[in-house]
């Protein structure tokens, strides 16, 4: 056999060996990002817009979204056609319930290196107190760090709503001091200000962001995520 044919055969053989296990190993090496939240995470397009930012920065091949959900309910059409649609957004769910009953198992099933979350809107609508919501935030951070001591966390100031907005403002007023108190070098917490400059005209139904609202969220979350990704990748 000609030497070049031997090389070609060897190459083909190597390709044949790469099966599901090898693919899984390569995927496991990617930085894992969990979009966590309620319907403002699940049935919106800001996740896809943030993915475009990752792609434009040349980082999409080194990261993956993770979560038990894999969906695009709004039929979002970002510039990146094959954007990763995994997430942990659950419409109608409360921060309190997620903290008490679900997050630990989610992070066990789909481990993460970075979690970005916005939660509390449904808690406010259902009459939960600010203290109870912030206690849920604290419990979630503890669960995240138990799952990954080096977890990087992005917490969003909650977008306004056209009703019950006082409760949302109360959460947002507490988040800065709360984040400072829990921030650490090993597991940092940064705040994405998704509230300032966000008008109720950026809502499509009084609660969920329209495309203009999605753009605002992506513009606040994306740069912080890019910074975390670059830090984690040593860039």
PyMOL commands that set and color helices and strands:
alter all, ss='L'
color gray80, all
select helices_A, chain A and resi 3-17+20-28+39-42+46-56+60-62+95-109+121-125+130-147+165-182+200-202+211-232
alter helices_A, ss='H'
color red, helices_A
select strands_A, chain A and resi 31-37+63-66+69-70+86-89+114-118+152-156+189-192
alter strands_A, ss='S'
color yellow, strands_A
deselect
rebuild
show_as cartoon
